[in-house]
Amino acid sequence: MKKYRRPRFDDGVWFDPLTGVFSKKYFEHQLDKELQRAVRYNHPLSILLLGTIDFQKVIDECGNREGDRILKELSHILRETLRIVDVVARFSENEFVILLPETKKAQAALSAKRILKNIRSYDFFKNDLQVKELSVSIGIAGFPEDSGKLEELIKKLTSALARAKKQGSFKVILCK
């Protein structure tokens, strides 16, 4: 594990310019730091990876500007649903990752279900009748159950999300 270095928040690399949530780089920095703490004190830690399903279809039907608006609104829902100590970051173009310190996987699954409920009840497409809802799924991994190594946790997390997406919309899959 790397030695902790205090982030410089004036540095633009810590935030995603579109959504305003943290960047993947900041998330990896925080995960490394929180994982070191979890290992040292034997505390739980969970990670959620939320991915949109068929987001390219939304872009094709609604356009890039609407896609950007949807991602901004999705990030807002995530921030409003979670605790202030949780870290929400944009992981890729249409995926968000959430670090839940001091959280067991069972509790993380409850948070994931609450997120999905809030997303499902939100009307992202107020003016567009072509698309009815934004489809998302969530994968979950955690320490100590799945791994104590950053790279291994991320690998298992992305695998859990892939399995969730394969099962369809609004699914939550825990890493095995």
OpenMM code with the backbone's topology and positions (N, CA, C; nanometers):
from openmm import Vec3, app, unit

residues = "MET LYS LYS TYR ARG ARG PRO ARG PHE ASP ASP GLY VAL TRP PHE ASP PRO LEU THR GLY VAL PHE SER LYS LYS TYR PHE GLU HIS GLN LEU ASP LYS GLU LEU GLN ARG ALA VAL ARG TYR ASN HIS PRO LEU SER ILE LEU LEU LEU GLY THR ILE ASP PHE GLN LYS VAL ILE ASP GLU CYS GLY ASN ARG GLU GLY ASP ARG ILE LEU LYS GLU LEU SER HIS ILE LEU ARG GLU THR LEU ARG ILE VAL ASP VAL VAL ALA ARG PHE SER GLU ASN GLU PHE VAL ILE LEU LEU PRO GLU THR LYS LYS ALA GLN ALA ALA LEU SER ALA LYS ARG ILE LEU LYS ASN ILE ARG SER TYR ASP PHE PHE LYS ASN ASP LEU GLN VAL LYS GLU LEU SER VAL SER ILE GLY ILE ALA GLY PHE PRO GLU ASP SER GLY LYS LEU GLU GLU LEU ILE LYS LYS LEU THR SER ALA LEU ALA ARG ALA LYS LYS GLN GLY SER PHE LYS VAL ILE LEU CYS LYS".split()
positions = [
    Vec3(0.0827, -0.1184, 0.0000),
    Vec3(0.0000, 0.0000, 0.0000),
    Vec3(0.0874, 0.1251, 0.0000),
    Vec3(0.0365, 0.2261, -0.0671),
    Vec3(0.1111, 0.3505, -0.0766),
    Vec3(0.0977, 0.4314, 0.0509),
    Vec3(0.1953, 0.5157, 0.0721),
    Vec3(0.1915, 0.6069, 0.1860),
    Vec3(0.0888, 0.7163, 0.1574),
    Vec3(0.0118, 0.7534, 0.2590),
    Vec3(-0.0916, 0.8553, 0.2445),
    Vec3(-0.0312, 0.9912, 0.2169),
    Vec3(-0.0873, 1.0603, 0.1174),
    Vec3(-0.0482, 1.1972, 0.0855),
    Vec3(-0.1751, 1.2816, 0.0859),
    Vec3(-0.1729, 1.3893, 0.1602),
    Vec3(-0.2900, 1.4774, 0.1692),
    Vec3(-0.3243, 1.5314, 0.0304),
    Vec3(-0.4519, 1.5178, -0.0119),
    Vec3(-0.4895, 1.5691, -0.1436),
    Vec3(-0.4905, 1.7214, -0.1476),
    Vec3(-0.4584, 1.7761, -0.2626),
    Vec3(-0.4662, 1.9203, -0.2834),
    Vec3(-0.5955, 1.9466, -0.3575),
    Vec3(-0.6940, 2.0036, -0.2865),
    Vec3(-0.8257, 2.0214, -0.3449),
    Vec3(-0.8303, 2.1327, -0.4486),
    Vec3(-0.7252, 2.2146, -0.4554),
    Vec3(-0.7219, 2.3144, -0.5609),
    Vec3(-0.6779, 2.2516, -0.6922),
    Vec3(-0.6381, 2.1280, -0.6862),
    Vec3(-0.5941, 2.0545, -0.8029),
    Vec3(-0.7162, 1.9986, -0.8759),
    Vec3(-0.7357, 2.0348, -1.0011),
    Vec3(-0.8529, 1.9949, -1.0780),
    Vec3(-0.8684, 1.8461, -1.0981),
    Vec3(-0.7662, 1.7676, -1.0744),
    Vec3(-0.7763, 1.6233, -1.0978),
    Vec3(-0.8613, 1.5522, -0.9928),
    Vec3(-0.8964, 1.6186, -0.8851),
    Vec3(-0.9732, 1.5533, -0.7791),
    Vec3(-1.1236, 1.5510, -0.8051),
    Vec3(-1.1715, 1.6306, -0.9017),
    Vec3(-1.3153, 1.6389, -0.9284),
    Vec3(-1.3462, 1.6134, -1.0750),
    Vec3(-1.4607, 1.5520, -1.0987),
    Vec3(-1.5096, 1.5321, -1.2338),
    Vec3(-1.5736, 1.6635, -1.2787),
    Vec3(-1.5267, 1.7231, -1.3878),
    Vec3(-1.5770, 1.8547, -1.4269),
    Vec3(-1.7246, 1.8563, -1.4676),
    Vec3(-1.7764, 1.7451, -1.5180),
    Vec3(-1.9163, 1.7421, -1.5612),
    Vec3(-2.0127, 1.7299, -1.4440),
    Vec3(-1.9890, 1.6321, -1.3581),
    Vec3(-2.0871, 1.5988, -1.2539),
    Vec3(-2.0614, 1.6683, -1.1209),
    Vec3(-1.9375, 1.7115, -1.0975),
    Vec3(-1.9041, 1.7743, -0.9704),
    Vec3(-1.8699, 1.6772, -0.8595),
    Vec3(-1.8836, 1.5465, -0.8845),
    Vec3(-1.8422, 1.4488, -0.7839),
    Vec3(-1.6916, 1.4269, -0.7977),
    Vec3(-1.6350, 1.3487, -0.7081),
    Vec3(-1.4921, 1.3233, -0.7131),
    Vec3(-1.4541, 1.2454, -0.8396),
    Vec3(-1.3280, 1.2545, -0.8751),
    Vec3(-1.2745, 1.1826, -0.9906),
    Vec3(-1.2328, 1.0412, -0.9502),
    Vec3(-1.2079, 0.9597, -1.0503),
    Vec3(-1.1593, 0.8238, -1.0260),
    Vec3(-1.0245, 0.8276, -0.9532),
    Vec3(-0.9419, 0.9223, -0.9896),
    Vec3(-0.8103, 0.9352, -0.9259),
    Vec3(-0.8249, 0.9625, -0.7759),
    Vec3(-0.9154, 1.0537, -0.7407),
    Vec3(-0.9383, 1.0837, -0.5996),
    Vec3(-0.9952, 0.9607, -0.5280),
    Vec3(-1.0892, 0.8922, -0.5935),
    Vec3(-1.1466, 0.7717, -0.5341),
    Vec3(-1.0375, 0.6695, -0.5026),
    Vec3(-0.9495, 0.6446, -0.5974),
    Vec3(-0.8423, 0.5469, -0.5752),
    Vec3(-0.7523, 0.5898, -0.4598),
    Vec3(-0.7262, 0.7192, -0.4505),
    Vec3(-0.6469, 0.7728, -0.3396),
    Vec3(-0.7174, 0.7462, -0.2060),
    Vec3(-0.8464, 0.7778, -0.1990),
    Vec3(-0.9231, 0.7580, -0.0758),
    Vec3(-0.9391, 0.6098, -0.0423),
    Vec3(-0.9619, 0.5274, -0.1436),
    Vec3(-0.9753, 0.3839, -0.1196),
    Vec3(-0.8472, 0.3282, -0.0601),
    Vec3(-0.7341, 0.3676, -0.1151),
    Vec3(-0.6060, 0.3214, -0.0619),
    Vec3(-0.5921, 0.3608, 0.0849),
    Vec3(-0.6230, 0.4846, 0.1159),
    Vec3(-0.6126, 0.5353, 0.2532),
    Vec3(-0.7107, 0.4622, 0.3462),
    Vec3(-0.8364, 0.4499, 0.3046),
    Vec3(-0.9377, 0.3845, 0.3886),
    Vec3(-0.9106, 0.2349, 0.4039),
    Vec3(-0.8569, 0.1738, 0.3006),
    Vec3(-0.8237, 0.0318, 0.3079),
    Vec3(-0.7097, 0.0075, 0.4068),
    Vec3(-0.6112, 0.0955, 0.4079),
    Vec3(-0.5036, 0.0844, 0.5066),
    Vec3(-0.5598, 0.0935, 0.6483),
    Vec3(-0.6508, 0.1873, 0.6683),
    Vec3(-0.7120, 0.2047, 0.8005),
    Vec3(-0.7972, 0.0828, 0.8378),
    Vec3(-0.8740, 0.0319, 0.7419),
    Vec3(-0.9591, -0.0840, 0.7683),
    Vec3(-0.8758, -0.2068, 0.8056),
    Vec3(-0.7653, -0.2270, 0.7342),
    Vec3(-0.6769, -0.3406, 0.7640),
    Vec3(-0.6145, -0.3239, 0.9020),
    Vec3(-0.5657, -0.2056, 0.9311),
    Vec3(-0.4986, -0.1820, 1.0594),
    Vec3(-0.5906, -0.2035, 1.1787),
    Vec3(-0.7143, -0.1532, 1.1700),
    Vec3(-0.8065, -0.1606, 1.2832),
    Vec3(-0.9119, -0.2702, 1.2692),
    Vec3(-0.8999, -0.3501, 1.1628),
    Vec3(-0.9930, -0.4584, 1.1357),
    Vec3(-1.1382, -0.4076, 1.1311),
    Vec3(-1.1592, -0.2996, 1.0550),
    Vec3(-1.2916, -0.2409, 1.0362),
    Vec3(-1.3419, -0.2763, 0.8970),
    Vec3(-1.4723, -0.2862, 0.8806),
    Vec3(-1.5269, -0.3169, 0.7478),
    Vec3(-1.5208, -0.1959, 0.6547),
    Vec3(-1.5282, -0.2251, 0.5269),
    Vec3(-1.5296, -0.1225, 0.4236),
    Vec3(-1.5989, -0.1832, 0.3025),
    Vec3(-1.6873, -0.1090, 0.2396),
    Vec3(-1.7565, -0.1590, 0.1205),
    Vec3(-1.7445, -0.0595, 0.0067),
    Vec3(-1.7560, -0.1138, -0.1135),
    Vec3(-1.7509, -0.0321, -0.2345),
    Vec3(-1.8682, -0.0729, -0.3233),
    Vec3(-1.9370, 0.0270, -0.3771),
    Vec3(-2.0441, 0.0040, -0.4741),
    Vec3(-1.9972, 0.0553, -0.6090),
    Vec3(-2.0313, -0.0170, -0.7137),
    Vec3(-2.0068, 0.0313, -0.8493),
    Vec3(-2.1406, 0.0314, -0.9215),
    Vec3(-2.1880, 0.1511, -0.9541),
    Vec3(-2.3156, 0.1681, -1.0222),
    Vec3(-2.2891, 0.1923, -1.1691),
    Vec3(-2.3538, 0.1124, -1.2525),
    Vec3(-2.3382, 0.1283, -1.3964),
    Vec3(-2.4721, 0.1422, -1.4642),
    Vec3(-2.4762, 0.2316, -1.5624),
    Vec3(-2.5977, 0.2458, -1.6410),
    Vec3(-2.6019, 0.1339, -1.7446),
    Vec3(-2.7221, 0.0992, -1.7829),
    Vec3(-2.7416, -0.0056, -1.8832),
    Vec3(-2.7977, 0.0610, -2.0082),
    Vec3(-2.7394, 0.0305, -2.1230),
    Vec3(-2.7831, 0.0870, -2.2516),
    Vec3(-2.7792, 0.2398, -2.2528),
    Vec3(-2.6780, 0.2977, -2.1909),
    Vec3(-2.6691, 0.4436, -2.1891),
    Vec3(-2.6455, 0.4989, -2.3293),
    Vec3(-2.5793, 0.4228, -2.4133),
    Vec3(-2.5574, 0.4684, -2.5508),
    Vec3(-2.6906, 0.4849, -2.6233),
    Vec3(-2.7867, 0.4007, -2.5918),
    Vec3(-2.9207, 0.4127, -2.6507),
    Vec3(-2.9844, 0.5463, -2.6092),
    Vec3(-2.9656, 0.5839, -2.4838),
    Vec3(-3.0164, 0.7121, -2.4344),
    Vec3(-2.9504, 0.8265, -2.5116),
    Vec3(-2.8193, 0.8191, -2.5303),
    Vec3(-2.7462, 0.9221, -2.6049),
    Vec3(-2.7968, 0.9289, -2.7485),
    Vec3(-2.8144, 0.8125, -2.8101),
    Vec3(-2.8613, 0.8087, -2.9490),
    Vec3(-2.9998, 0.8708, -2.9633),
    Vec3(-3.0863, 0.8460, -2.8677),
    Vec3(-3.2240, 0.8950, -2.8762),
    Vec3(-3.2401, 1.0388, -2.8278),
    Vec3(-3.1605, 1.0786, -2.7276),
    Vec3(-3.1803, 1.2100, -2.6649),
    Vec3(-3.0696, 1.3098, -2.6940),
    Vec3(-2.9515, 1.2623, -2.7312),
    Vec3(-2.8393, 1.3508, -2.7602),
    Vec3(-2.7406, 1.3617, -2.6446),
    Vec3(-2.6215, 1.4122, -2.6760),
    Vec3(-2.5143, 1.4234, -2.5768),
    Vec3(-2.5479, 1.5206, -2.4649),
    Vec3(-2.6111, 1.6318, -2.4979),
    Vec3(-2.6453, 1.7310, -2.3962),
    Vec3(-2.7397, 1.6708, -2.2917),
    Vec3(-2.8393, 1.5953, -2.3381),
    Vec3(-2.9319, 1.5302, -2.2452),
    Vec3(-2.8592, 1.4216, -2.1647),
    Vec3(-2.7665, 1.3523, -2.2282),
    Vec3(-2.6872, 1.2522, -2.1569),
    Vec3(-2.6074, 1.3151, -2.0443),
    Vec3(-2.5473, 1.4301, -2.0706),
    Vec3(-2.4731, 1.5026, -1.9674),
    Vec3(-2.5657, 1.5448, -1.8531),
    Vec3(-2.6839, 1.5952, -1.8890),
    Vec3(-2.7808, 1.6367, -1.7866),
    Vec3(-2.8196, 1.5184, -1.6988),
    Vec3(-2.8421, 1.4051, -1.7595),
    Vec3(-2.8815, 1.2846, -1.6856),
    Vec3(-2.7703, 1.2428, -1.5896),
    Vec3(-2.6454, 1.2465, -1.6354),
    Vec3(-2.5332, 1.2103, -1.5478),
    Vec3(-2.5219, 1.3064, -1.4298),
    Vec3(-2.5461, 1.4359, -1.4544),
    Vec3(-2.5439, 1.5343, -1.3452),
    Vec3(-2.6539, 1.5045, -1.2432),
    Vec3(-2.7734, 1.4751, -1.2920),
    Vec3(-2.8847, 1.4459, -1.2018),
    Vec3(-2.8610, 1.3156, -1.1265),
    Vec3(-2.8042, 1.2175, -1.1939),
    Vec3(-2.7724, 1.0903, -1.1287),
    Vec3(-2.6706, 1.1113, -1.0169),
    Vec3(-2.5684, 1.1899, -1.0426),
    Vec3(-2.4680, 1.2159, -0.9384),
    Vec3(-2.5306, 1.2904, -0.8209),
    Vec3(-2.6245, 1.3795, -0.8491),
    Vec3(-2.6936, 1.4519, -0.7418),
    Vec3(-2.7750, 1.3546, -0.6551),
    Vec3(-2.8438, 1.2620, -0.7167),
    Vec3(-2.9205, 1.1617, -0.6416),
    Vec3(-2.8275, 1.0802, -0.5520),
    Vec3(-2.7130, 1.0412, -0.6042),
    Vec3(-2.6178, 0.9630, -0.5254),
    Vec3(-2.5709, 1.0411, -0.4025),
    Vec3(-2.5330, 1.1660, -0.4237),
    Vec3(-2.4852, 1.2482, -0.3110),
    Vec3(-2.5944, 1.2684, -0.2067),
    Vec3(-2.7171, 1.2878, -0.2511),
    Vec3(-2.8285, 1.3125, -0.1584),
    Vec3(-2.8707, 1.1859, -0.0839),
    Vec3(-2.8485, 1.0702, -0.1425),
    Vec3(-2.8909, 0.9439, -0.0828),
    Vec3(-2.7920, 0.8930, 0.0211),
    Vec3(-2.6659, 0.9272, 0.0053),
    Vec3(-2.5606, 0.8685, 0.0883),
    Vec3(-2.5190, 0.9598, 0.2033),
    Vec3(-2.4397, 0.9016, 0.2947),
    Vec3(-2.3872, 0.9777, 0.4085),
    Vec3(-2.2797, 1.0746, 0.3620),
    Vec3(-2.2531, 1.1731, 0.4441),
    Vec3(-2.1513, 1.2730, 0.4099),
    Vec3(-2.0105, 1.2120, 0.4082),
    Vec3(-1.9865, 1.1044, 0.4833),
    Vec3(-1.8542, 1.0417, 0.4876),
    Vec3(-1.8295, 0.9491, 0.3689),
    Vec3(-1.9345, 0.9160, 0.2952),
    Vec3(-1.9196, 0.8293, 0.1788),
    Vec3(-1.8616, 0.9094, 0.0625),
    Vec3(-1.7810, 0.8440, -0.0179),
    Vec3(-1.7153, 0.9099, -0.1313),
    Vec3(-1.7825, 0.8643, -0.2607),
    Vec3(-1.8403, 0.9597, -0.3321),
    Vec3(-1.9013, 0.9323, -0.4630),
    Vec3(-1.8077, 0.9858, -0.5698),
    Vec3(-1.7742, 0.9009, -0.6668),
    Vec3(-1.6822, 0.9419, -0.7725),
    Vec3(-1.7295, 0.8864, -0.9062),
    Vec3(-1.6937, 0.9574, -1.0104),
    Vec3(-1.7217, 0.9073, -1.1451),
    Vec3(-1.6102, 0.8115, -1.1813),
    Vec3(-1.6470, 0.6882, -1.2105),
    Vec3(-1.5498, 0.5821, -1.2352),
    Vec3(-1.5137, 0.5727, -1.3826),
    Vec3(-1.6136, 0.5905, -1.4672),
    Vec3(-1.5926, 0.5909, -1.6118),
    Vec3(-1.7025, 0.6767, -1.6727),
    Vec3(-1.7155, 0.6724, -1.8030),
    Vec3(-1.8122, 0.7602, -1.8697),
    Vec3(-1.9528, 0.7493, -1.8110),
    Vec3(-1.9987, 0.6286, -1.7848),
    Vec3(-2.1351, 0.6111, -1.7346),
    Vec3(-2.1414, 0.5200, -1.6117),
    Vec3(-2.0363, 0.5235, -1.5317),
    Vec3(-2.0316, 0.4464, -1.4073),
    Vec3(-1.9875, 0.5364, -1.2918),
    Vec3(-2.0447, 0.5089, -1.1762),
    Vec3(-2.0087, 0.5811, -1.0544),
    Vec3(-1.9678, 0.4800, -0.9490),
    Vec3(-1.8657, 0.5141, -0.8726),
    Vec3(-1.8179, 0.4271, -0.7663),
    Vec3(-1.8390, 0.4981, -0.6330),
    Vec3(-1.8724, 0.4193, -0.5314),
    Vec3(-1.9044, 0.4759, -0.4005),
    Vec3(-1.8271, 0.3998, -0.2941),
    Vec3(-1.7504, 0.4731, -0.2163),
    Vec3(-1.6733, 0.4168, -0.1058),
    Vec3(-1.7525, 0.4372, 0.0226),
    Vec3(-1.7805, 0.3274, 0.0927),
    Vec3(-1.8567, 0.3312, 0.2169),
    Vec3(-1.7675, 0.2852, 0.3326),
    Vec3(-1.6984, 0.3785, 0.3988),
    Vec3(-1.6142, 0.3399, 0.5125),
    Vec3(-1.6998, 0.2874, 0.6280),
    Vec3(-1.6418, 0.1990, 0.7057),
    Vec3(-1.7087, 0.1461, 0.8261),
    Vec3(-1.8436, 0.0816, 0.7932),
    Vec3(-1.8507, 0.0144, 0.6779),
    Vec3(-1.9768, -0.0429, 0.6332),
    Vec3(-1.9567, -0.1866, 0.5887),
    Vec3(-2.0333, -0.2769, 0.6480),
    Vec3(-2.0305, -0.4170, 0.6057),
    Vec3(-2.1091, -0.4321, 0.4757),
    Vec3(-2.0831, -0.5428, 0.4050),
    Vec3(-2.1483, -0.5634, 0.2751),
    Vec3(-2.3005, -0.5711, 0.2877),
    Vec3(-2.3516, -0.6275, 0.3943),
    Vec3(-2.4968, -0.6345, 0.4116),
    Vec3(-2.5567, -0.4945, 0.4236),
    Vec3(-2.4900, -0.4065, 0.4953),
    Vec3(-2.5358, -0.2676, 0.5057),
    Vec3(-2.5210, -0.1960, 0.3719),
    Vec3(-2.4148, -0.2267, 0.3006),
    Vec3(-2.3924, -0.1669, 0.1691),
    Vec3(-2.5035, -0.2080, 0.0723),
    Vec3(-2.5490, -0.3315, 0.0831),
    Vec3(-2.6590, -0.3783, -0.0025),
    Vec3(-2.7863, -0.2988, 0.0252),
    Vec3(-2.8101, -0.2654, 0.1509),
    Vec3(-2.9267, -0.1820, 0.1846),
    Vec3(-2.9121, -0.0428, 0.1246),
    Vec3(-2.7921, 0.0129, 0.1311),
    Vec3(-2.7668, 0.1440, 0.0692),
    Vec3(-2.7886, 0.1365, -0.0818),
    Vec3(-2.7411, 0.0286, -0.1425),
    Vec3(-2.7576, 0.0110, -0.2873),
    Vec3(-2.9055, 0.0042, -0.3251),
    Vec3(-2.9835, -0.0666, -0.2471),
    Vec3(-3.1278, -0.0763, -0.2753),
    Vec3(-3.1964, 0.0589, -0.2595),
    Vec3(-3.1533, 0.1370, -0.1621),
    Vec3(-3.2083, 0.2715, -0.1424),
    Vec3(-3.1726, 0.3606, -0.2621),
    Vec3(-3.0498, 0.3479, -0.3109),
    Vec3(-3.0073, 0.4231, -0.4298),
    Vec3(-3.0943, 0.3858, -0.5495),
    Vec3(-3.1120, 0.2560, -0.5711),
    Vec3(-3.1922, 0.2114, -0.6854),
    Vec3(-3.3364, 0.2591, -0.6742),
    Vec3(-3.3905, 0.2576, -0.5542),
    Vec3(-3.5277, 0.3065, -0.5329),
    Vec3(-3.5382, 0.4543, -0.5694),
    Vec3(-3.4413, 0.5338, -0.5265),
    Vec3(-3.4430, 0.6768, -0.5563),
    Vec3(-3.4238, 0.7048, -0.7052),
    Vec3(-3.3408, 0.6267, -0.7707),
    Vec3(-3.3202, 0.6432, -0.9151),
    Vec3(-3.4458, 0.6020, -0.9910),
    Vec3(-3.5032, 0.4907, -0.9515),
    Vec3(-3.6227, 0.4402, -1.0204),
    Vec3(-3.7397, 0.5374, -1.0080),
    Vec3(-3.7504, 0.6055, -0.8954),
    Vec3(-3.8633, 0.6963, -0.8747),
    Vec3(-3.8397, 0.8352, -0.9355),
    Vec3(-3.7190, 0.8631, -0.9812),
    Vec3(-3.6867, 0.9933, -1.0390),
    Vec3(-3.7187, 0.9937, -1.1885),
    Vec3(-3.7809, 1.0977, -1.2359),
    Vec3(-3.8156, 1.1091, -1.3773),
    Vec3(-3.7040, 1.1828, -1.4514),
    Vec3(-3.6125, 1.1081, -1.5088),
    Vec3(-3.5010, 1.1659, -1.5822),
    Vec3(-3.5450, 1.2209, -1.7184),
    Vec3(-3.6543, 1.1674, -1.7727),
    Vec3(-3.6949, 1.1968, -1.9102),
    Vec3(-3.8285, 1.2696, -1.9138),
    Vec3(-3.8366, 1.3795, -1.8452),
    Vec3(-3.9607, 1.4567, -1.8333),
    Vec3(-4.0196, 1.4956, -1.9686),
    Vec3(-3.9357, 1.5325, -2.0612),
    Vec3(-3.9827, 1.5835, -2.1898),
    Vec3(-3.9690, 1.4845, -2.3040),
    Vec3(-3.9310, 1.3626, -2.2749),
    Vec3(-3.9052, 1.2667, -2.3810),
    Vec3(-3.9836, 1.1385, -2.3555),
    Vec3(-4.0711, 1.1059, -2.4447),
    Vec3(-4.1534, 0.9865, -2.4268),
    Vec3(-4.0876, 0.8611, -2.4833),
    Vec3(-3.9777, 0.8771, -2.5565),
    Vec3(-3.9107, 0.7611, -2.6157),
    Vec3(-3.8472, 0.6716, -2.5092),
    Vec3(-3.7850, 0.7334, -2.4105),
    Vec3(-3.7159, 0.6594, -2.3054),
    Vec3(-3.7958, 0.6735, -2.1775),
    Vec3(-3.8297, 0.5641, -2.1148),
    Vec3(-3.9155, 0.5688, -1.9964),
    Vec3(-3.8383, 0.5829, -1.8655),
    Vec3(-3.7250, 0.5139, -1.8535),
    Vec3(-3.6490, 0.5211, -1.7287),
    Vec3(-3.5012, 0.4977, -1.7554),
    Vec3(-3.4212, 0.5426, -1.6625),
    Vec3(-3.2784, 0.5171, -1.6681),
    Vec3(-3.2535, 0.3828, -1.5995),
    Vec3(-3.1936, 0.2888, -1.6715),
    Vec3(-3.1666, 0.1561, -1.6164),
    Vec3(-3.0251, 0.1505, -1.5600),
    Vec3(-3.0158, 0.1053, -1.4358),
    Vec3(-2.8862, 0.0925, -1.3691),
    Vec3(-2.8827, -0.0375, -1.2902),
    Vec3(-2.7626, -0.0819, -1.2586),
    Vec3(-2.7402, -0.1943, -1.1678),
    Vec3(-2.6162, -0.1637, -1.0847),
    Vec3(-2.5988, -0.2391, -0.9754),
    Vec3(-2.4899, -0.2115, -0.8816),
    Vec3(-2.4189, -0.3411, -0.8433),
    Vec3(-2.2863, -0.3352, -0.8445),
    Vec3(-2.2028, -0.4419, -0.7914),
    Vec3(-2.1429, -0.3972, -0.6589),
    Vec3(-2.1208, -0.4921, -0.5671),
    Vec3(-2.0685, -0.4592, -0.4340),
    Vec3(-1.9517, -0.5507, -0.4000),
    Vec3(-1.8462, -0.4919, -0.3454),
    Vec3(-1.7331, -0.5684, -0.2906),
    Vec3(-1.6968, -0.5061, -0.1567),
    Vec3(-1.6290, -0.5840, -0.0733),
    Vec3(-1.5946, -0.5302, 0.0574),
    Vec3(-1.4745, -0.5953, 0.1219),
    Vec3(-1.4235, -0.5251, 0.2200),
    Vec3(-1.3174, -0.5744, 0.3062),
    Vec3(-1.3801, -0.6070, 0.4409),
    Vec3(-1.3497, -0.7175, 0.5019),
    Vec3(-1.2420, -0.8113, 0.4726),
    Vec3(-1.2830, -0.9302, 0.3857),
    Vec3(-1.4118, -0.9441, 0.3561),
    Vec3(-1.4610, -1.0640, 0.2876),
    Vec3(-1.3954, -1.0912, 0.1527),
    Vec3(-1.3783, -0.9871, 0.0710),
    Vec3(-1.3373, -1.0086, -0.0670),
    Vec3(-1.1879, -0.9920, -0.0923),
    Vec3(-1.1250, -0.8982, -0.0225),
    Vec3(-0.9808, -0.8799, -0.0376),
    Vec3(-0.9336, -0.7646, 0.0495),
    Vec3(-0.8053, -0.7625, 0.0760),
    Vec3(-0.7436, -0.6510, 0.1462),
    Vec3(-0.6506, -0.5731, 0.0546),
    Vec3(-0.6579, -0.6043, -0.0755),
    Vec3(-0.5722, -0.5387, -0.1732),
    Vec3(-0.6569, -0.4566, -0.2695),
    Vec3(-0.6135, -0.3356, -0.2928),
    Vec3(-0.6874, -0.2403, -0.3749),
    Vec3(-0.7208, -0.2966, -0.5132),
    Vec3(-0.6231, -0.3457, -0.5847),
    Vec3(-0.6443, -0.3942, -0.7206),
    Vec3(-0.7410, -0.5116, -0.7235),
    Vec3(-0.7286, -0.6010, -0.6279),
    Vec3(-0.8164, -0.7180, -0.6216),
    Vec3(-0.9603, -0.6768, -0.5912),
    Vec3(-0.9783, -0.5819, -0.5011),
    Vec3(-1.1135, -0.5328, -0.4704),
    Vec3(-1.1791, -0.4714, -0.5936),
    Vec3(-1.1053, -0.3896, -0.6671),
    Vec3(-1.1588, -0.3262, -0.7878),
    Vec3(-1.1945, -0.4318, -0.8918),
    Vec3(-1.1090, -0.5305, -0.9075),
    Vec3(-1.1344, -0.6378, -1.0042),
    Vec3(-1.2621, -0.7134, -0.9677),
    Vec3(-1.2786, -0.7473, -0.8415),
    Vec3(-1.3983, -0.8187, -0.7977),
    Vec3(-1.5222, -0.7301, -0.8077),
    Vec3(-1.5049, -0.6020, -0.7818),
    Vec3(-1.6150, -0.5069, -0.7908),
    Vec3(-1.6668, -0.4965, -0.9346),
    Vec3(-1.5767, -0.4825, -1.0300),
    Vec3(-1.6183, -0.4715, -1.1701),
    Vec3(-1.6828, -0.6015, -1.2184),
    Vec3(-1.6358, -0.7130, -1.1677),
    Vec3(-1.6962, -0.8423, -1.2020),
    Vec3(-1.8386, -0.8523, -1.1461),
    Vec3(-1.8585, -0.8051, -1.0244),
    Vec3(-1.9927, -0.8061, -0.9640),
    Vec3(-2.0876, -0.7178, -1.0435),
    Vec3(-2.0406, -0.6007, -1.0888),
    Vec3(-2.1257, -0.5137, -1.1698),
    Vec3(-2.1593, -0.5803, -1.3032),
    Vec3(-2.0634, -0.6446, -1.3649),
    Vec3(-2.0894, -0.7128, -1.4925),
    Vec3(-2.1978, -0.8196, -1.4751),
    Vec3(-2.1910, -0.8948, -1.3650),
    Vec3(-2.2944, -0.9962, -1.3385),
    Vec3(-2.4304, -0.9308, -1.3136),
    Vec3(-2.4306, -0.8175, -1.2429),
    Vec3(-2.5563, -0.7458, -1.2163),
    Vec3(-2.6185, -0.6964, -1.3468),
    Vec3(-2.5376, -0.6391, -1.4341),
    Vec3(-2.5890, -0.5901, -1.5627),
    Vec3(-2.6436, -0.7045, -1.6477),
    Vec3(-2.5771, -0.8175, -1.6396),
    Vec3(-2.6205, -0.9345, -1.7172),
    Vec3(-2.7590, -0.9810, -1.6721),
    Vec3(-2.7878, -0.9643, -1.5431),
    Vec3(-2.9178, -1.0059, -1.4901),
    Vec3(-3.0275, -0.9053, -1.5215),
    Vec3(-2.9913, -0.7831, -1.5589),
    Vec3(-3.0910, -0.6847, -1.5998),
    Vec3(-3.0900, -0.5595, -1.5165),
    Vec3(-3.1924, -0.4782, -1.5355),
    Vec3(-3.2033, -0.3486, -1.4695),
    Vec3(-3.2324, -0.3599, -1.3215),
    Vec3(-3.1786, -0.2649, -1.2465),
    Vec3(-3.2058, -0.2476, -1.1038),
    Vec3(-3.1731, -0.3732, -1.0217),
    Vec3(-3.0582, -0.4316, -1.0525),
    Vec3(-3.0088, -0.5483, -0.9780),
    Vec3(-2.8914, -0.5074, -0.8916),
    Vec3(-2.8788, -0.5735, -0.7765),
    Vec3(-2.7656, -0.5559, -0.6860),
    Vec3(-2.6997, -0.6915, -0.6699),
    Vec3(-2.5710, -0.7001, -0.7004),
    Vec3(-2.4965, -0.8257, -0.6880),
    Vec3(-2.3780, -0.8035, -0.5949),
    Vec3(-2.3674, -0.8899, -0.4943),
    Vec3(-2.2530, -0.8873, -0.4036),
    Vec3(-2.1430, -0.9758, -0.4597),
    Vec3(-2.0221, -0.9300, -0.4469),
    Vec3(-1.9056, -1.0061, -0.4899),
    Vec3(-1.9019, -1.1381, -0.4158),
    Vec3(-1.8607, -1.2430, -0.4853),
    Vec3(-1.8498, -1.3752, -0.4210),
    Vec3(-1.7066, -1.4192, -0.4163),
] * unit.nanometer
topology = app.Topology()
chain = topology.addChain("A")
for resn in residues:
    res = topology.addResidue(resn, chain)
    for name in ("N", "CA", "C"):
        topology.addAtom(name, app.Element.getBySymbol(name[0]), res)
